[in-house]
Amino acid sequence: NSGPQPINYGSDACDFCKMNIVEEQFAVQCLNKKGKSYHFDDSYCMISFLKNGMLRSEDLGTVYFSDFNKSGRWLIADSAYLLHSDSIHTPMRGNTASFNTEQERTEAMTKYSGNKLLWKDINPFAKK
């Protein structure tokens, strides 16, 4: 399967920190090129998973962020609009939320302030 896989919130464990994934609006998942899905409770855990060599850059397939504003909607990382803010409290203090549109992120900035990001800004495999 090549799309995002369902997460059983409250019972599925994060593939990095092993804590149960509870807060849907911050969940992240990535697939390897063979379609195996790895689930995370927030962006910090996924980035740590990648930085620690648990999935090599050449094996990384698609990354998905949970839409902060719409339950059940997964955003492909390359087209998601990210907001990092100390006012956004995520499970592992990644403090990053994902939005479907630039307008949604801009609206969220009025409440949370913070820094606008894209996946390429936080992807540990991206060429800087």
Secondary structure, 3 states (H helix, E strand, C coil): CCCCCCCCCCCCECCCCCCECCCHHHCEEEEECCCCEEEECCHHHHHHHHHCCCCCHHHEEEEEEEECCCCCCEEEHHHCEEEECCCCCCCCCCCEEEECCHHHHHHHHHHHCCEEECHHHHCCCCCC
